[in-house]
Amino acid sequence: MEYIAVLAPSVVVGLLFWFAMKSIFNADKRERQAEARAQREAGTGNSSASDGGAAPAK
C-alpha cells in the first residue's frame, strides 16, 4: 500500500503535465488553422508569414 502513496504524487504531476501540454498543442493547432483560413479568405497564398519569412527553395 505504501507503493501507491509513494508513486501517486509523481503520477498526478505527470498527468497534469500531459494535460497542460495537450492543451498547448491543441491551441497551437487551432491557431494555425485559423491563420490558414484567414490567409485563404484574404486571397493570399503566401506562406512566408507562417514559415518565419524563409525564402522558397529553388
The 8 nearest C-alpha neighbors of each residue, nearest first, counted from 0:
[[1, 2, 3, 4, 5, 6, 7, 8],
 [0, 2, 4, 3, 5, 6, 7, 8],
 [3, 1, 5, 0, 4, 6, 7, 8],
 [2, 4, 6, 1, 5, 0, 7, 8],
 [3, 5, 1, 2, 7, 6, 0, 8],
 [6, 4, 2, 3, 7, 1, 8, 9],
 [5, 7, 3, 9, 4, 8, 2, 10],
 [6, 8, 10, 4, 9, 3, 5, 11],
 [9, 7, 11, 10, 6, 12, 5, 4],
 [10, 8, 12, 11, 7, 6, 13, 5],
 [9, 11, 13, 7, 8, 12, 14, 6],
 [10, 12, 14, 8, 13, 9, 7, 15],
 [13, 11, 15, 9, 14, 10, 16, 8],
 [12, 14, 10, 16, 11, 15, 9, 17],
 [15, 13, 17, 11, 16, 12, 10, 18],
 [14, 16, 12, 18, 17, 13, 19, 11],
 [15, 17, 19, 13, 14, 18, 20, 12],
 [16, 18, 14, 20, 15, 19, 21, 13],
 [19, 17, 21, 15, 20, 16, 22, 14],
 [18, 20, 16, 22, 21, 17, 15, 23],
 [21, 19, 23, 17, 22, 18, 16, 24],
 [20, 22, 18, 24, 19, 23, 17, 25],
 [21, 23, 25, 19, 20, 24, 26, 18],
 [24, 22, 20, 26, 21, 25, 27, 19],
 [23, 25, 27, 21, 26, 22, 28, 20],
 [26, 24, 28, 22, 27, 23, 21, 29],
 [25, 27, 29, 23, 24, 28, 22, 30],
 [28, 26, 24, 30, 25, 29, 31, 23],
 [27, 29, 25, 31, 30, 26, 24, 32],
 [30, 28, 32, 26, 27, 31, 33, 25],
 [29, 31, 27, 33, 28, 32, 26, 34],
 [32, 30, 34, 28, 33, 29, 35, 27],
 [33, 31, 29, 35, 34, 30, 36, 28],
 [32, 34, 36, 30, 31, 35, 37, 29],
 [33, 35, 31, 37, 32, 36, 30, 38],
 [36, 34, 38, 32, 37, 33, 31, 39],
 [35, 37, 33, 39, 34, 38, 32, 40],
 [38, 36, 34, 40, 35, 39, 41, 33],
 [37, 39, 41, 35, 36, 40, 43, 34],
 [40, 38, 42, 36, 41, 37, 43, 35],
 [41, 39, 37, 42, 38, 36, 43, 35],
 [42, 40, 38, 39, 43, 37, 36, 44],
 [43, 41, 39, 40, 38, 44, 37, 45],
 [44, 42, 45, 38, 41, 39, 40, 46],
 [43, 45, 46, 42, 39, 38, 41, 35],
 [46, 44, 43, 47, 48, 38, 49, 42],
 [45, 47, 48, 49, 44, 50, 52, 43],
 [48, 46, 52, 50, 49, 45, 51, 53],
 [49, 47, 46, 52, 50, 51, 45, 53],
 [48, 50, 46, 47, 51, 52, 34, 31],
 [51, 49, 47, 52, 48, 53, 46, 54],
 [52, 50, 53, 49, 48, 47, 46, 54],
 [53, 51, 47, 50, 48, 54, 49, 46],
 [52, 54, 51, 50, 47, 55, 48, 56],
 [53, 55, 52, 56, 47, 57, 50, 51],
 [56, 54, 57, 53, 47, 52, 46, 50],
 [55, 57, 54, 53, 47, 52, 50, 46],
 [56, 55, 54, 53, 47, 52, 46, 45]]
